[in-house]
């Protein structure tokens, strides 16, 4: 369906134009190809089965059934400089991206808020165009793990157009 690709591109625009602290943009995005969507879904299912984590299997199936998908992440960034302490450090003591886990951290909380605003702006755009979507934490973890996008923190937003949303009534 051609329209869904256009909506993914409009969502990408929404992330670019979303407000950001000090007007500094550390948000990265990637619209996946159909083949990349299938690969991500398969890797999620494989990870879920190997680690006995059913949520990854369920979400992986949703990803595979999606017609488009955009990754939105926060790349390496300097702290904002406000010394708010919300990250657990001061701006002069935080070492951004020092620790690896599901995501790379710590990260400046103000930059994380920028990521949240970008995600909200993107799903708003999908909603305006009546495209079913869901922000997925697990898909972002696996996309980052397999190198689909270079970012400290990543979320995925799969998209679908069908008679009933595939992202609800999930077991």
Backbone as numpy.savetxt, mean C-alpha at the origin, in Angstrom:
# Nx Ny Nz CAx CAy CAz Cx Cy Cz
-11.10 -4.92 -18.60 -11.94 -3.75 -18.60 -11.06 -2.51 -18.60
-11.18 -1.72 -19.62 -10.31 -0.55 -19.80 -10.49 0.52 -18.72
-11.70 0.76 -18.29 -11.97 1.82 -17.32 -11.26 1.63 -16.01
-11.08 0.41 -15.57 -10.45 0.16 -14.28 -8.98 0.59 -14.29
-8.31 0.46 -15.43 -6.93 0.93 -15.53 -6.87 2.45 -15.44
-7.86 3.11 -16.01 -7.94 4.57 -15.92 -8.14 4.99 -14.47
-8.99 4.28 -13.74 -9.22 4.61 -12.33 -7.93 4.41 -11.53
-7.17 3.35 -11.82 -5.89 3.15 -11.13 -4.95 4.32 -11.39
-4.94 4.81 -12.62 -4.10 5.97 -12.95 -4.58 7.23 -12.23
-5.90 7.40 -12.12 -6.44 8.54 -11.38 -6.11 8.44 -9.89
-6.11 7.21 -9.36 -5.72 7.00 -7.97 -4.26 7.39 -7.76
-3.43 7.07 -8.73 -2.02 7.46 -8.67 -1.90 8.98 -8.61
-2.69 9.66 -9.41 -2.71 11.14 -9.37 -3.15 11.62 -7.99
-4.14 10.98 -7.42 -4.63 11.37 -6.09 -3.53 11.27 -5.03
-2.68 10.26 -5.14 -1.60 10.14 -4.16 -0.56 11.25 -4.35
-0.32 11.60 -5.59 0.66 12.66 -5.88 0.19 14.00 -5.34
-1.09 14.28 -5.48 -1.60 15.60 -5.11 -2.12 15.67 -3.67
-2.10 14.54 -2.95 -2.52 14.55 -1.55 -1.59 15.45 -0.74
-2.13 16.15 0.25 -1.29 17.03 1.07 -0.19 16.25 1.78
0.97 16.89 1.91 2.11 16.26 2.58 2.80 17.28 3.48
3.31 16.81 4.62 3.97 17.69 5.59 5.11 18.46 4.94
5.13 19.76 5.17 6.14 20.67 4.62 6.18 20.64 3.09
5.17 20.06 2.45 5.14 19.98 1.00 6.21 19.06 0.43
6.76 18.17 1.26 7.81 17.25 0.84 7.21 15.88 0.56
7.50 15.36 -0.61 6.85 14.14 -1.09 7.79 12.93 -1.01
7.48 12.01 -0.11 8.23 10.76 0.02 7.35 9.55 -0.26
6.26 9.78 -0.95 5.33 8.71 -1.31 5.75 8.12 -2.66
5.75 6.79 -2.74 6.04 6.10 -4.00 4.83 5.23 -4.35
4.59 5.09 -5.63 3.47 4.26 -6.09 3.91 3.39 -7.25
3.15 2.34 -7.45 3.37 1.49 -8.61 2.05 0.81 -8.95
1.63 0.95 -10.20 0.46 0.22 -10.69 0.98 -1.08 -11.27
0.50 -2.20 -10.77 1.00 -3.50 -11.21 0.36 -3.93 -12.53
1.13 -4.65 -13.31 0.61 -5.27 -14.53 -0.25 -6.47 -14.13
-1.00 -6.99 -15.08 -1.83 -8.18 -14.80 -0.97 -9.34 -14.31
0.20 -9.53 -14.93 1.10 -10.61 -14.53 1.64 -10.39 -13.11
1.97 -9.14 -12.78 2.46 -8.84 -11.44 1.38 -9.06 -10.39
0.14 -8.75 -10.74 -0.98 -8.99 -9.81 -1.08 -10.48 -9.51
-1.01 -11.30 -10.53 -1.09 -12.75 -10.34 0.09 -13.25 -9.50
1.28 -12.74 -9.79 2.46 -13.16 -9.02 2.32 -12.78 -7.56
1.86 -11.56 -7.29 1.68 -11.12 -5.91 0.67 -12.02 -5.20
-0.45 -12.30 -5.84 -1.46 -13.17 -5.23 -0.91 -14.55 -4.94
-0.17 -15.10 -5.88 0.43 -16.43 -5.69 1.44 -16.44 -4.55
2.27 -15.41 -4.47 3.26 -15.31 -3.39 2.59 -15.17 -2.02
1.47 -14.45 -1.98 0.72 -14.30 -0.73 0.16 -15.65 -0.29
-0.41 -16.38 -1.23 -0.98 -17.69 -0.91 0.12 -18.64 -0.44
1.24 -18.64 -1.14 2.37 -19.50 -0.77 2.86 -19.16 0.64
3.03 -17.87 0.93 3.47 -17.42 2.26 2.46 -17.84 3.33
1.18 -17.64 3.05 0.14 -17.98 4.02 0.10 -19.46 4.33
0.23 -20.30 3.30 0.22 -21.76 3.52 1.45 -22.20 4.29
2.62 -21.67 3.90 3.88 -22.05 4.55 3.88 -21.67 6.03
3.33 -20.51 6.35 3.36 -19.99 7.72 2.05 -20.18 8.48
1.12 -20.93 7.88 -0.18 -21.19 8.50 -0.89 -19.89 8.90
-0.93 -18.96 7.94 -1.59 -17.67 8.16 -2.68 -17.52 7.11
-3.88 -17.92 7.50 -5.01 -17.95 6.58 -5.38 -16.61 5.96
-5.12 -15.50 6.67 -5.43 -14.19 6.12 -4.66 -13.90 4.85
-3.43 -14.39 4.77 -2.63 -14.19 3.55 -3.21 -15.00 2.39
-3.69 -16.19 2.69 -4.29 -17.04 1.65 -5.56 -16.37 1.13
-6.43 -15.97 2.05 -7.69 -15.30 1.68 -7.42 -14.04 0.86
-6.53 -13.18 1.37 -6.23 -11.94 0.66 -5.52 -12.20 -0.67
-4.68 -13.24 -0.70 -4.00 -13.60 -1.95 -4.99 -13.99 -3.03
-6.02 -14.71 -2.65 -7.07 -15.07 -3.62 -7.79 -13.82 -4.11
-8.08 -12.88 -3.18 -8.70 -11.61 -3.58 -7.81 -10.85 -4.55
-6.52 -10.81 -4.28 -5.59 -10.12 -5.17 -5.63 -10.76 -6.55
-5.56 -12.09 -6.61 -5.57 -12.79 -7.91 -6.85 -12.52 -8.68
-7.96 -12.30 -7.98 -9.25 -12.05 -8.63 -9.45 -10.58 -8.99
-8.48 -9.73 -8.65 -8.59 -8.29 -8.91 -8.19 -7.97 -10.35
-8.78 -6.92 -10.88 -8.49 -6.51 -12.26 -7.40 -5.44 -12.34
-7.10 -4.80 -11.22 -6.02 -3.81 -11.17 -5.55 -3.72 -9.72
-4.36 -3.17 -9.53 -3.82 -3.04 -8.17 -2.76 -1.95 -8.18
-2.81 -1.10 -7.16 -1.80 -0.06 -6.99 -1.12 -0.25 -5.63
0.20 -0.15 -5.63 0.98 -0.17 -4.40 1.29 1.27 -4.03
1.17 1.59 -2.75 1.48 2.93 -2.26 2.37 2.76 -1.04
3.53 3.42 -1.08 4.47 3.26 0.01 5.15 4.55 0.41
5.88 4.44 1.50 6.68 5.54 2.03 8.14 5.17 1.86
8.87 5.95 1.07 10.29 5.66 0.85 11.14 6.29 1.95
12.45 6.02 1.91 13.35 6.64 2.88 13.12 8.15 2.91
13.21 8.71 4.10 12.86 10.12 4.29 13.59 10.68 5.51
13.81 11.96 5.53 14.33 12.57 6.75 13.18 12.81 7.72
13.47 12.88 9.02 12.40 13.26 9.95 11.95 14.70 9.65
10.73 15.00 10.02 10.15 16.31 9.71 10.90 17.45 10.40
11.40 17.19 11.60 12.15 18.23 12.31 11.37 18.91 13.41
10.22 18.35 13.80 9.40 18.97 14.84 9.70 18.45 16.24
10.49 17.37 16.34 10.80 16.74 17.63 9.55 16.41 18.43
8.52 15.91 17.77 7.26 15.60 18.45 7.37 14.37 19.34
8.29 13.45 19.04 8.49 12.26 19.85 7.52 11.13 19.57
6.58 11.30 18.66 5.56 10.28 18.41 6.16 8.97 17.88
7.33 9.04 17.26 7.99 7.84 16.75 8.77 7.12 17.84
8.89 7.76 19.01 9.66 7.18 20.10 11.08 7.74 20.19
11.40 8.67 19.31 12.72 9.28 19.27 12.56 10.80 19.14
13.67 11.50 19.07 13.67 12.89 18.65 14.19 12.90 17.22
13.97 14.00 16.54 14.39 14.07 15.13 15.90 13.92 14.96
16.66 14.28 15.99 18.12 14.15 15.86 18.62 12.77 16.32
17.77 11.94 16.91 18.23 10.60 17.34 17.61 9.46 16.53
16.52 9.70 15.82 15.88 8.63 15.04 16.81 8.20 13.90
16.87 6.93 13.67 17.62 6.38 12.54 16.60 5.72 11.61
16.08 6.51 10.67 15.02 6.05 9.76 15.45 4.78 9.05
14.56 3.80 9.05 14.79 2.57 8.28 15.92 1.70 8.77
16.29 1.82 10.03 17.41 1.06 10.57 17.07 -0.42 10.78
15.81 -0.72 11.10 15.43 -2.09 11.44 14.52 -2.67 10.37
14.79 -3.91 10.03 13.98 -4.65 9.05 13.01 -5.55 9.79
11.81 -5.62 9.28 10.79 -6.53 9.77 9.83 -6.71 8.62
8.56 -6.79 8.91 7.58 -6.81 7.82 7.70 -5.52 7.03
8.00 -4.44 7.74 8.31 -3.16 7.13 9.67 -2.72 7.66
10.21 -1.65 7.09 11.48 -1.09 7.55 11.16 0.12 8.40
11.74 0.19 9.60 11.46 1.30 10.48 12.64 1.59 11.38
12.55 2.53 12.26 11.40 3.41 12.48 11.22 4.42 11.35
10.07 5.06 11.36 9.74 6.09 10.39 9.16 7.29 11.13
9.38 8.46 10.59 8.80 9.68 11.16 7.28 9.58 11.10
6.62 9.79 12.23 5.17 9.66 12.29 4.47 10.65 11.35
5.05 11.82 11.17 4.44 12.80 10.27 4.45 12.28 8.83
5.50 11.55 8.44 5.59 10.97 7.10 4.62 9.79 6.97
4.42 9.06 8.07 3.43 7.97 8.07 2.02 8.55 7.89
1.77 9.69 8.53 0.47 10.35 8.33 0.31 10.73 6.86
1.39 11.21 6.23 1.33 11.51 4.79 0.90 10.27 3.99
1.45 9.11 4.36 1.09 7.86 3.69 -0.40 7.57 3.89
-0.90 7.75 5.10 -2.31 7.52 5.36 -3.21 8.45 4.57
-2.82 9.71 4.45 -3.60 10.66 3.66 -3.59 10.26 2.19
-2.44 9.82 1.69 -2.34 9.38 0.29 -3.22 8.16 0.04
-3.22 7.21 0.98 -4.08 6.02 0.85 -5.55 6.42 0.83
-5.94 7.30 1.75 -7.33 7.75 1.80 -7.74 8.49 0.54
-6.84 9.28 0.01 -7.12 10.02 -1.21 -7.31 9.06 -2.39
-6.47 8.03 -2.43 -6.57 7.04 -3.52 -7.89 6.27 -3.46
-8.27 5.79 -2.29 -9.51 5.01 -2.21 -10.74 5.89 -2.41
-10.62 7.16 -2.05 -11.71 8.10 -2.34 -11.93 8.18 -3.85
-10.84 8.25 -4.60 -10.94 8.33 -6.05 -11.59 7.07 -6.62
-11.19 5.91 -6.12 -11.81 4.66 -6.58 -13.31 4.67 -6.27
-13.65 5.11 -5.08 -15.04 5.14 -4.66 -15.88 6.08 -5.52
-15.34 7.24 -5.83 -16.05 8.20 -6.69 -16.42 7.56 -8.03
-15.58 6.67 -8.49 -15.79 6.01 -9.78 -16.45 4.63 -9.63
-16.97 4.35 -8.44 -17.72 3.11 -8.16 -16.91 1.85 -8.39
-15.61 1.90 -8.11 -14.74 0.74 -8.25 -14.49 0.17 -6.86
-14.83 -1.11 -6.69 -14.61 -1.78 -5.40 -13.12 -1.85 -5.12
-12.77 -1.64 -3.85 -11.36 -1.65 -3.45 -11.24 -1.97 -1.98
-10.03 -2.26 -1.58 -9.75 -2.52 -0.18 -8.28 -2.23 0.07
-7.97 -1.52 1.14 -6.57 -1.31 1.50 -6.08 -2.59 2.17
-4.99 -3.16 1.65 -4.47 -4.42 2.17 -3.06 -4.29 2.72
-2.96 -4.54 4.00 -1.70 -4.56 4.74 -0.86 -5.75 4.30
-1.45 -6.94 4.29 -0.70 -8.16 3.97 -0.13 -8.13 2.55
-0.90 -7.65 1.60 -0.41 -7.57 0.21 0.77 -6.62 0.12
0.76 -5.56 0.90 1.88 -4.62 0.92 3.14 -5.26 1.48
2.97 -6.07 2.52 4.12 -6.77 3.12 4.78 -7.67 2.08
3.99 -8.47 1.39 4.55 -9.42 0.42 5.11 -8.68 -0.80
4.45 -7.63 -1.26 4.96 -6.87 -2.40 6.34 -6.30 -2.07
6.50 -5.82 -0.87 7.80 -5.29 -0.43 8.82 -6.42 -0.31
8.40 -7.51 0.27 9.29 -8.66 0.48 9.85 -9.21 -0.83
9.05 -9.24 -1.88 9.50 -9.81 -3.16 10.06 -8.74 -4.10
10.21 -7.51 -3.60 10.87 -6.46 -4.35 10.06 -5.79 -5.44
8.74 -5.78 -5.29 7.91 -5.12 -6.30 7.99 -3.61 -6.21
8.35 -3.10 -5.04 8.46 -1.66 -4.82 9.48 -1.43 -3.72
10.25 -0.37 -3.84 11.26 -0.03 -2.85 10.69 1.04 -1.92
10.28 0.62 -0.74 9.70 1.54 0.23 9.83 0.95 1.62
9.82 1.81 2.63 9.90 1.35 4.02 8.60 0.69 4.46
7.49 1.26 4.09 6.15 0.79 4.45 5.33 0.79 3.17
4.59 -0.31 2.93 3.82 -0.44 1.69 2.43 -0.99 2.00
1.45 -0.43 1.33 0.09 -0.97 1.33 -0.32 -1.20 -0.13
-1.22 -2.14 -0.32 -1.74 -2.42 -1.66 -3.22 -2.08 -1.67
-3.67 -1.59 -2.83 -5.11 -1.37 -3.02 -5.51 -2.10 -4.29
-6.08 -3.31 -4.13 -6.61 -4.02 -5.30 -7.95 -3.42 -5.71
-8.26 -3.57 -6.99 -9.48 -3.00 -7.55 -10.27 -4.07 -8.29
-11.59 -3.96 -8.22 -12.45 -4.93 -8.90 -13.75 -4.26 -9.31
-14.26 -4.68 -10.47 -15.58 -4.26 -10.91 -16.36 -5.53 -11.20
-17.40 -5.76 -10.41 -18.26 -6.94 -10.59 -19.61 -6.64 -9.96
-20.52 -7.57 -10.06 -21.86 -7.37 -9.52 -21.89 -7.25 -8.01
-20.88 -7.80 -7.34 -20.79 -7.74 -5.88 -19.32 -7.66 -5.50
-18.99 -6.83 -4.55 -17.60 -6.65 -4.15 -16.98 -7.97 -3.70
-15.82 -8.29 -4.27 -15.10 -9.51 -3.88 -14.36 -9.33 -2.56
-14.31 -8.11 -2.05 -13.52 -7.82 -0.85 -14.34 -7.87 0.45
-15.61 -8.26 0.36 -16.44 -8.37 1.54 -17.04 -9.77 1.62
-17.65 -10.08 2.74 -18.20 -11.42 2.98 -17.12 -12.48 2.80
-15.93 -12.17 3.31 -14.79 -13.08 3.19 -14.74 -13.94 4.45
-14.36 -15.20 4.27 -14.27 -16.07 5.46 -12.84 -16.16 5.94
